[in-house]
Amino acid sequence: MPDHVDLTSAASWRELHATREDWSNADPAVLEWMLVSSHLIRAFEEKVLELAGQGLVHGPAHSAIGQEGGAVGSAALMRTTDQVNGSHRAHHQFLAKAIRHVTPDGLSTDTGFSGAIQHLAQKSLAEILGLAQGFCKGRGGSMHLRWSEAGNLGTNAIVGGGVPLAAGAAWAHKRAGQGDVAFSYFGDGAVNIGSVLETMNLAAAWKLPLCFFIENNRYAVSTHVEEVTAEPRLAARGQAFAIPSWKVDGMDPLAVYLATQEAMEVMRGGGGPTIIEADVYRFFHQNGPLPGSAFGYRDKAEETEWRARDPLDRLSMEMQQRQLIGSETVEALRQRAQALMDEVAGELMEDNGGKRRIRPSLWPREDFRDHGVRGDLSEFAGVRTAELETFQGAINHNAKFIDVVANVMHRRMEADSRIVVLGEDVHRLRGGTNGATRGLAAAWPDRILGTPISENAFTGLAGGIAMDARYRPVVEFMYPDFIWVAADQLFNQIAKARHMFGGDMDVPLVLRTKVAMGTGYGSQHSMDPAGIFATSPGWRIVAPSTPFDYVGLMNSALLCRDPVIVIEHVDLYNSTGPAPEDDLDYFIPLGRARVVRPGASMTVLTYLGMVQQVVDAAGRLGIDAEVIDLRSLDRAGLDWETIENSVRKTGNVLVVEQGALGTSYGGMIAAEIQNRCFDWLDQPVQRVHGGEASPSISKVLEAAACTRPADIEHGLRRVMAEQGRPLS
């Protein structure tokens, strides 16, 4: 028979209960703050449900009535400089953190509410109603609440989607060394989501001061936690990642407070992340003013049992037992909170023919629709720009492309201590898998972060770092196909953040990746990501085709306050070309294309590894083609002045790209040229691209799937033939 040895986790997992002694010794000021905050939050949520029932809330109204204990119990210990985020059900957490921010000296049960409290309530309600004076100018609504000054990073409609972003904030706090922490609130449904588990592992490995605060209200919409989770004691997740964890009764605000106090000691002391699981209960359905029993997935007896444990009643009862307040004080407090919300809502409403409506003057203007999708690039005012043709410094005409990639990053990290690089193997192999980070780890070991293979987590973490604004992350994806693994963070979070939260926040993140067609790595390592990123408003895209351009475009990417993807190509890494000998500080403006080869018979638009191939093919065929290296590929970055000037001259356009038809970039630009330049075109825009399927492993099939020199020549011939000038 084999011997068995029981193993234990490296981290503690405890259930914490507040004792009678704890209640007797609790600071009256803390209890008072939690009680008043809870009543303010309850009155706010009740008003939201009232307005939702009247059809005045456009979109969902995810109330957390019944769950206030977890929010106030944890927020009572927070500094303004601590930060929180949450999921779609987060009014209570947003308000608790914001109340803590505006009432640093506490709250009283005996006095009215300050102007700061009234202002907070009005801006929060206005946001939920979609009005211009809301915290996100009406764009966020109920599920996207952000107030950075108060430490609210932004709530999230993607279940679990905000957790990696909170890890980025926690990384920034650790780096800054001020002892601040981050809390990410989420529910039982999010516990089983990959990004959450990935982030737990990453936060534990890097010892980030992040609390994973689980509100276990037992239902993900209508599905009970025990239907979908084998271990419904959700704090058990900490055992797998060596994260100390607490399980508490979330209907007991003091128990939450005490668990948070212990977790704060761990995090502020450098012990890494923590987990708090608070057992709570939402008194209403997932969305709207009806109870869950109205939909048949839970019964009234269960709801009655949980309502009897209302955290507001628990607080007031315990305070009355200590003779800190009387029942009349509690009733007066509730009435004042309700009156405040009546007043706040009244300022946003008006009577219209006997029916209540939102004041029309409070809606955002329609011309605000696209404002803030991306920044205005004002950060580039006064920078020194350069092009190869006018460059005044010494040039090395045989510089190796990959060496320039590493050299410019070395220069920027030397000049800007905010830059950090993260990705798989970036700290090993003498510069990652291709040498792009050569020498960086030796020079700045604490700023070159080798990550686990968990793109969703480390991409979101980088997004959180960028939104924190104290540091500038550069993420490397070993292959661009991995964007699908991290798609939520790239497209739902990072790309949308500026616009979604009102249009005035920066997201200075650079994503580097390489097109690897022709290397035999098959369908899942060979894509060109330009077409995908071009369809995602918020991202800027640059694609350098020469070492000289790489320097200027990477400098611009790192200066830009928007997220920028820098697309490279393996075919270019070992190529040589002109690059500065020692001047690595110039910029090539985003949105400026380059005429590589002047001509009059047609305009060829291309980028990356296709640029030189098109030039070579036009030369072989003796065609007077004007070849334009687009360089900036996003919608806002297309250089229409250069493109349109060329089309006016040539009347014929060919778009050349290497990648597959399914994720093609050329379709977008071809359609736009047809719209903009129709009267100047002598024929429809022609295109050269790869096959429908992604490249596969077979050398023959891979070659057939990608654009080859023969395909480029065929495209050039086709354009000439359509002009009535076929080549012999």
Secondary structure, 3 states (H helix, E strand, C coil): CCCCCCCCCCCCEEEECCCHHHHHHCCHHHHHHHHHHHHHHHHHHHHHHHHHHCCCCCCCCCCCCCCHHHHHHHHCCCCCCCEEECCCCCHHHHHHHHHHHHCCCCCCCCCCCCHHHHHHHHHHHHHHHCCCCCCCCCCCCCCCCCEHHHCECCCCCCCCCCHHHHHHHHHHHHHHCCCCCEEEEEECCHHHCHHHHHHHHHHHHCCCCEEEEEEECCEECCEEHHHHCCCCCHHHHHHHHCCCEEEEECCCHHHHHHHHHHHHHHHHCCCCCEEEEEECCCCCCCCCCCCHHHHCCCCHHHHHHHHCCCHHHHHHHHHHHCCCCCHHHHHHHHHHHHHHHHHHHHHHEEEECCEEEECHHHCCCHHHCCCCCCCCCHHHCCCCECCHHHCCCCEEEEEEHHHHHHHHHHHHHHHCCCEEEEECCCCCCCCCCCCCCCCHHHHCCCCEEECCCCHHHHHHHHHHHHHHCCCEEEEECCCHHHHHCCHHHHHHHHHHHHHHCCCCCCCCCEEEEEECCCCCCCCCCCCCCHHHHHCCCCCEEECCCCHHHHHHHHHHHHHCCCCEEEEEEHHHHCCEEEEECCCCCCECCCCCCEEEECCCCEEEEECCCHHHHHHHHHHHHCCCEEEEECCECCHHHCCHHHHHHHHHHHCCEEEECCCCCCCCCHHHHHHHHHHHHHHHCCCCCEEECCCCCCCCCCHHHHHHHCCCHHHHHHHHHHHHHHCCCCCC
